[in-house]
């Protein structure tokens, strides 16, 4: 069964389904499975037709049509929708059809109530400036990180402690990690370097394409740098001693804001521009898959 849940920035949430739920019936939802693009082209002065230049995914307009019961408290229901869809703030729409679940950020364009019938109808127009749906949770991939070896409740063997060593964790030394983008279009990611000791010029290399992203700076123990390669979010922030610094200018010339095309991509760590691993460096990659429709 199709279900749409909207949660606004204040944390207020409501769920709408194809049966009456919490006072409302979801009659229709458009814009969820549509894909629209602007096709940029130039007229062909010397022949028929035109020349394709590029295509750009348009913002998504999702329109919900709701209905309440004939003898419901229409004023109260209308007030609840105004609270859920404030005009000057956004929220998150979660769509599920029982098979997949997708989420997308939305902003309310209008709430229109039709009071002509005993059972009032409501039309809510939502705009998604970022037109892509994503999975409910991002994907995390670790390159040369520590993995815990025990969890609570945990009990030490007193006799074994006299002769054996109890491992608290193990070091993963994967030279190459795989990131799988199950979405429909390329996506950026947040790349985090965390230092347990002194590290110079950390970076990663896409072994499939040869593209590389490197920072020309030295990290001390406890420092971390987060580089965001997503379009519209491109930043590089150093956190040291609890203070954040903009280190965008330390991204080396020739670096690429790496993207994950649909399918598999393979990465390895670099230090000083050369492939290497270090027990003093942890690298994590976090990304959200982008889907053209729910």
C-alpha positions as CSV (number, residue, x, y, z in Angstrom):
1,X,0.0,0.0,0.0
2,X,1.3,3.5,-0.9
3,X,2.2,5.6,2.1
4,X,3.5,9.2,2.3
5,X,4.9,10.6,5.6
6,X,5.8,14.2,5.9
7,X,8.0,15.5,8.8
8,X,8.6,19.3,9.1
9,X,11.6,21.1,10.5
10,X,9.9,21.4,13.9
11,X,9.5,17.6,14.1
12,X,5.8,17.4,13.6
13,X,4.9,14.5,11.4
14,X,1.8,13.0,9.7
15,X,1.3,9.9,7.5
16,X,-1.2,9.7,4.6
17,X,-2.3,6.4,3.0
18,X,-4.9,5.1,0.6
19,X,-7.2,4.3,3.5
20,X,-8.3,6.9,6.1
21,X,-5.4,7.4,8.4
22,X,-5.4,9.9,11.2
23,X,-8.4,11.7,9.7
24,X,-7.3,11.9,6.1
25,X,-7.5,9.9,2.9
26,X,-4.7,10.2,0.3
27,X,-6.6,10.5,-2.9
28,X,-3.7,11.2,-5.2
29,X,0.0,12.1,-5.3
30,X,1.6,13.5,-8.5
31,X,5.2,14.3,-9.1
32,X,6.5,11.3,-7.2
33,X,7.3,9.1,-10.2
34,X,7.7,11.8,-12.9
35,X,11.0,12.9,-14.3
36,X,11.3,16.2,-16.2
37,X,14.3,17.9,-17.7
38,X,15.3,21.1,-19.5
39,X,16.9,20.1,-22.7
40,X,19.4,22.9,-23.7
41,X,19.9,23.0,-27.5
42,X,20.9,25.4,-30.3
43,X,19.1,25.8,-33.6
44,X,21.0,24.3,-36.5
45,X,21.4,27.2,-38.9
46,X,22.7,25.0,-41.7
47,X,20.2,22.1,-41.5
48,X,17.1,20.7,-39.9
49,X,16.4,20.5,-36.2
50,X,18.8,21.6,-33.5
51,X,22.0,20.6,-31.7
52,X,21.8,19.1,-28.2
53,X,24.0,21.0,-25.7
54,X,23.0,19.6,-22.3
55,X,20.1,18.5,-20.1
56,X,19.2,19.6,-16.6
57,X,16.9,17.9,-14.3
58,X,14.1,20.3,-13.3
59,X,13.0,20.9,-9.7
60,X,10.3,18.5,-8.6
61,X,6.7,19.6,-7.9
62,X,4.8,17.1,-5.7
63,X,1.1,17.6,-5.3
64,X,-0.9,15.8,-2.6
65,X,-4.7,15.6,-2.7
66,X,-6.2,14.7,0.6
67,X,-9.8,14.3,1.8
68,X,-11.3,14.1,5.3
69,X,-14.5,12.6,6.5
70,X,-18.0,14.2,5.9
71,X,-18.6,15.0,9.6
72,X,-15.0,15.6,10.6
73,X,-13.8,18.7,12.4
74,X,-12.7,20.5,9.2
75,X,-11.3,23.5,10.9
76,X,-9.1,21.3,13.1
77,X,-7.9,19.3,10.2
78,X,-7.1,22.4,8.2
79,X,-5.2,23.8,11.1
80,X,-3.2,20.5,11.4
81,X,-2.2,20.8,7.7
82,X,-1.1,24.4,8.2
83,X,1.0,23.3,11.1
84,X,2.5,20.4,9.1
85,X,3.2,22.5,6.0
86,X,4.5,25.9,7.2
87,X,5.0,28.2,4.3
88,X,8.4,29.6,5.4
89,X,10.2,26.4,6.3
90,X,10.9,22.9,4.8
91,X,10.6,19.3,5.7
92,X,11.1,15.7,4.5
93,X,8.7,13.6,2.5
94,X,9.1,9.8,2.8
95,X,7.4,7.6,0.2
96,X,6.9,3.9,0.4
97,X,4.9,1.4,-1.6
98,X,5.7,-1.6,0.5
99,X,8.7,-2.5,-1.6
100,X,11.0,0.5,-1.4
101,X,11.3,3.6,0.7
102,X,12.6,6.9,-0.6
103,X,13.0,10.3,1.0
104,X,13.2,13.8,-0.5
105,X,13.4,17.3,1.1
106,X,10.4,19.5,0.3
107,X,9.1,23.1,0.8
108,X,5.5,24.0,0.9
109,X,4.2,26.2,-2.0
110,X,0.5,26.2,-1.1
111,X,-2.2,24.6,1.0
112,X,-5.7,24.9,-0.6
113,X,-8.9,23.8,1.1
114,X,-12.1,23.1,-0.8
115,X,-15.0,23.6,1.6
116,X,-17.8,23.1,-0.9
117,X,-18.4,19.5,0.0
118,X,-19.3,17.8,3.2
119,X,-16.0,15.9,3.0
120,X,-13.5,18.7,2.6
121,X,-10.6,18.2,0.1
122,X,-7.2,19.7,0.5
123,X,-4.5,20.2,-2.2
124,X,-0.9,20.6,-1.0
125,X,1.8,21.7,-3.5
126,X,5.3,20.9,-2.5
127,X,8.6,22.0,-4.2
128,X,11.8,19.9,-4.1
129,X,14.7,22.1,-5.4
130,X,16.8,19.0,-5.3
131,X,14.7,16.7,-7.6
132,X,16.3,13.4,-6.6
133,X,15.0,10.9,-4.1
134,X,17.5,9.1,-1.8
135,X,17.6,6.1,0.5
136,X,16.4,6.8,4.1
137,X,20.0,6.4,5.4
138,X,23.3,7.3,3.7
139,X,25.9,4.7,2.9
140,X,29.2,4.6,4.9
141,X,32.4,3.0,3.6
142,X,35.6,2.8,5.6
143,X,39.1,2.7,4.2
144,X,41.8,1.5,6.7
145,X,39.7,2.0,9.8
146,X,39.5,0.3,13.2
147,X,36.8,-2.3,13.8
148,X,35.7,-3.1,17.3
149,X,36.3,-6.7,18.6
150,X,33.9,-6.8,21.5
151,X,30.6,-5.3,22.6
152,X,28.7,-4.9,25.9
153,X,27.7,-7.0,27.8
154,X,31.3,-8.2,27.9
155,X,33.0,-10.4,30.4
156,X,36.8,-10.9,30.7
157,X,38.1,-14.4,31.4
158,X,40.3,-13.9,34.5
159,X,42.3,-17.1,33.9
160,X,42.9,-16.3,30.2
161,X,44.2,-12.9,31.1
162,X,47.2,-14.5,32.7
163,X,48.4,-16.1,29.4
164,X,46.4,-14.6,26.5
165,X,46.0,-11.2,25.0
166,X,42.5,-9.8,24.8
167,X,41.9,-7.9,21.5
168,X,39.9,-4.7,21.7
169,X,39.8,-4.2,18.0
170,X,41.5,-5.0,14.7
171,X,42.9,-2.8,12.0
172,X,41.4,-3.2,8.5
173,X,44.1,-2.7,5.9
174,X,42.0,-2.7,2.8
175,X,44.2,-1.1,0.1
176,X,41.2,-0.7,-2.2
177,X,37.6,-0.2,-1.2
178,X,34.5,-0.4,-3.3
179,X,31.7,2.1,-3.3
180,X,28.5,1.0,-5.1
181,X,26.1,3.6,-6.3
182,X,22.8,1.9,-6.8
183,X,21.1,5.1,-7.9
184,X,20.3,6.5,-11.4
185,X,22.8,9.3,-11.6
186,X,26.3,10.2,-10.3
187,X,26.5,11.5,-6.8
188,X,29.1,13.3,-4.7
189,X,30.1,12.3,-1.2
190,X,31.6,13.5,2.1
191,X,35.2,12.3,2.5
192,X,36.6,12.4,6.0
193,X,40.3,12.1,7.0
194,X,40.9,11.4,10.7
195,X,44.4,11.4,12.1
196,X,45.7,9.5,15.1
197,X,49.2,10.8,14.5
198,X,51.0,13.2,12.2
199,X,49.9,12.8,8.6
200,X,51.0,14.9,5.6
201,X,49.1,15.5,2.4
202,X,46.2,13.0,2.8
203,X,44.2,12.0,-0.3
204,X,42.3,9.3,-2.2
205,X,42.7,8.0,-5.7
206,X,40.0,6.6,-8.0
207,X,41.9,3.5,-9.3
208,X,39.4,3.2,-12.2
209,X,39.8,6.7,-13.6
210,X,43.1,7.9,-12.2
211,X,41.3,11.0,-10.7
212,X,42.6,12.1,-7.3
213,X,41.7,14.4,-4.5
214,X,44.6,15.6,-2.2
215,X,45.0,18.1,0.5
216,X,48.3,19.9,0.9
217,X,48.4,20.2,4.7
218,X,49.6,18.3,7.7
219,X,47.2,16.8,10.3
220,X,48.1,16.3,13.9
221,X,46.8,13.7,16.3
222,X,43.0,14.2,16.8
223,X,42.6,16.4,13.7
224,X,40.1,15.6,11.0
225,X,39.2,17.1,7.6
226,X,35.8,16.7,5.9
227,X,35.7,17.4,2.2
228,X,32.3,17.5,0.6
229,X,32.2,16.8,-3.2
230,X,28.5,17.1,-3.7
231,X,27.4,19.8,-6.2
232,X,26.2,22.9,-4.3
233,X,27.9,21.7,-1.1
234,X,31.6,21.8,-2.0
235,X,33.6,22.6,1.1
236,X,36.7,21.5,3.0
237,X,36.7,21.9,6.8
238,X,39.5,21.1,9.2
239,X,38.5,20.4,12.9
240,X,41.4,20.8,15.3
241,X,41.2,21.3,19.0
242,X,37.4,21.7,18.7
243,X,37.7,24.6,16.3
244,X,36.7,24.5,12.6
245,X,38.8,26.1,9.8
246,X,38.0,26.5,6.2
247,X,40.8,24.7,4.3
248,X,39.3,24.8,0.8
249,X,42.5,26.5,-0.5
250,X,44.6,23.6,0.6
251,X,43.0,21.3,-2.0
252,X,45.9,20.7,-4.4
253,X,45.9,21.8,-8.1
254,X,44.8,19.0,-10.3
255,X,42.5,17.5,-7.7
256,X,39.0,16.5,-8.8
257,X,35.8,16.7,-6.8
258,X,35.3,13.0,-7.2
259,X,31.9,11.6,-8.0
260,X,30.4,8.1,-7.9
261,X,28.8,7.1,-11.2
262,X,26.1,4.5,-11.2
263,X,27.7,1.1,-10.5
264,X,31.0,0.4,-8.7
265,X,33.9,2.7,-8.0
266,X,37.2,1.7,-6.4
267,X,39.4,4.0,-4.2
268,X,42.7,3.8,-2.4
269,X,44.3,6.1,0.1
270,X,47.3,8.3,-0.7
271,X,49.8,10.2,1.3
272,X,52.0,12.8,-0.3
273,X,50.4,11.9,-3.6
274,X,51.5,8.3,-3.5
275,X,49.5,5.2,-2.7
276,X,50.0,4.3,0.9
277,X,48.3,3.2,4.1
278,X,49.1,4.3,7.7
279,X,47.9,3.2,11.1
280,X,47.6,6.9,12.0
281,X,45.0,7.7,9.3
282,X,41.3,6.7,9.1
283,X,39.3,7.5,5.9
284,X,35.6,7.3,5.6
285,X,33.2,8.0,2.6
286,X,29.6,8.8,3.2
287,X,27.2,9.2,0.2
288,X,23.5,9.2,-0.7
289,X,22.2,7.5,-3.8
290,X,20.1,9.6,-6.1
291,X,17.0,8.2,-7.7
292,X,15.1,9.9,-10.6
293,X,11.8,8.7,-9.2
294,X,10.5,7.0,-6.0
